[in-house]
Amino acid sequence: MSSPRRALIVIDPQQEYFTGLLPIQFPPRDESIGRIADAIDAAERAGIPVVMVQHTAGDDAPVFNPTTPEFRLHASLEKRDSTMWKQVVKSYSSIFPETGMQEWLRENDIDTITLAGYMTNNCILATAADAEARGFTAEVLADATGAIDITNDAGSVDAETVHTTLLALLNSNWACVAPTATWVGALAAGTPLVKGNLPESAATGAAAHA
């Protein structure tokens, strides 16, 4: 079994999710930002690249407006030494469109992207699904991301249900999902995370609900 060639992609850990219009509701955002820091620490110790992503919606937008304080990284990340991080600004949910990320990953011989940041129900989901078609293995750190409560014309779902449902969905096909501590151990050992698959997830789900 070959060792994964990883990059840690920290997606949009911006103040918008703490003091802005989209506060993370589950897991507790102060806990998830701590796990993000743990993942960065582990990546830097292991010498794997860290990519720090920020989302922009433009200067007139009510959220992710680069002219506002909420566009900035969480304060705990802003104070870190970021000189070795690759900095990326995106305008789509996935990290790939119009950012050059696919090319950069190829140039650096990276085959596995580890996703942390926000939100489970948007940019984590979109990036993990997008990675499949581009030939990258995706990992998601379950406790280093988070979701919001959602209500719209299609229904209403609390953040915990959104988060846990989407992580189960991702692990059934698009990503290896694990807690940060498990990933740190795999990183130190140079081993891949164990990924679920759709047939096993379906069979186990059918048996559980029979």
N, C-alpha and C positions, 0 to 999 in steps of 0.2 A: 504494500500500500504506500503510494508516494505521499510525501508531505505536501499539504496545501501551500500555495504561494499566495499569502494573504495581503490584503490592505484593509485597514479599519476605516470605514466611511461613516463619519458622524454627521448626520443629516439634520440641519436646521435647529440646533440647540439654542434658539434665539429667545430673547425676552418676550416676544409675542406670546409664547406658551406659558409665561409666568406672570407678567404684569400687563399683558395686552388683552386682546379680545378673544383669544383662544386658549385659555388656561387648561392645561392637562388635568384630567380628573382621575385617571387610573392608569397605572399605579400612582401613588402619591408622587407628585413631580419633584419634590425635594429628594426623594429616594432614587428616582430614576436618573436625575442629574448626577447623583453620587456614583451610580453604577457606570455612567458614561465616563466619569473621571477615572474609575478603576480600570476600565477597558483601555483608555488612553495610556495610563501608567504601564499596563501590561504590554501594550503594543510598543511603546518606547523602549521598555526593557529588552524586548525581543528583537528590536531593530526592524520592525515592519512599518510600512508607511502609514501615516495618519492623514486622512483627507477631511478637512473641515468645510462643510457646505452651509451656505446661507441662501435663503429663498428671497427673491424680490418680486413684488407685484407692481412695481412702478411708483413714481413720485406722487401720484394722485390716489393711490389705493388706500382703503381703510385698514388693511393689514399688510404686513411685510413691506412696509413703505420705508425705503432706505433713508429717508430724511427724518425718521423718528427714532427715539431711543429703543423702541421695541424691536427694531431691526438688528440690534447688536447682539452678540453672543451673550449667553448667561455670564454673569459677573465672575463666577468661579472658573470659567474657561478663558475669559478675557485676560485674567491676571497670570495665566500660565505662559511659559516660554513657547511661543508658537513658530519660532523661526524655521523649524524643520517640517512643519505641516504644509501640505498642499492646500491652498485656499481656492474654493470654487463658489461661484454665485450662479444659481440656476433660476429658471422661470417656469419650469414644468414640474409636475409631481415627481417624475423619475429624475434621477441624477444625470441621465445620459444625453437627452436631446440638447444640442447646441452648447455643450460644455467641453467637448474634447475628452471626456472621461474614458470612453471606450479606447481611444487611441493611446491615452496615457497609461492605462492599465496594460495594454498590449506591449507598449514600449518598455514597461518595467517588469514584464514577464509574470504578471499577476493573474491567477486563475480563479481566486476566491475572494469575494467581497464580504466583509463582516459589517452588518448594518446596525447602527445605534442611532438614537435621536428621535425625531418626531415627524409626523404622528404615525402610529401603527396603522391607522385607518386612511392614510393618504400616501405620504411619500415613501414610507417603508414598504407598504404593500405594492405601490407602483414600481418601485425600483427592483424589488425582489422578482416580480413578474417579468419586468423588462430584461433582467439579467439572463433569464433562461434563453431567450431568442438570440442573445448576443454571445452565448457560449461561456458565461461565467457561473460558477457555483455561488449561491447566496447563503449567508448565515445571518440569523437575526438574534440579537441579544434580548431575550424576553423581558428582562427587568430593567433594560436600559433604553426603553422606548415607552410610549404611553398613548392613550386615546382620550377622546372627549365624548360627552353625551351628545347624541344626535337625534334631532327630530325634524322631519320634513314630510312632504306629501306621501312618501312611501311607508312611513312608520316612525316609531320612536324607540330608541335603544339606549340603555345606560352605558357608560364608558367601560365598566368592567366586562359586560357582555360583549361589547364591540372588540375590546382588546383580546380577550381569551378566545373568542370565536375566530378572529382573524389569524391569531397565532396558530391555532389548530389547522385552519385552512392552509396557511403557508407551509406548515410542516408536512402536510399531506401531499405536497407536490413541488412547491417552488423554492423552499428554503429549509436549511437545517436550523431549528429553533432550540435555543438552550439558554439557561441563566448565564450571566456574565462569569460567575465563578467557574462554571463548567468549561466555558470557552477559554478562560485563562489557563486552566489545566491542560486543555488540548493544545493551546498555543505553546506552552512550555514543552510539551511532549512532541510537538510537530505532527500531531495526528488530526484527521478530519473529525468533525462532529458527526454523530449518527443522525441520519435523516430518515423520516418516515416516507411512506409512499401511498399513492391513492388506493390501490387494491387492498393493502393491509388496513388502511384507515377506514375504508368502506366496510370491510368484513368485520373489523372490531367494533365499529359503530353499530352495524346491524345486530351483532350478537348482544351488545350492551343494551339495546333498545327493543329486543325481542320480547 
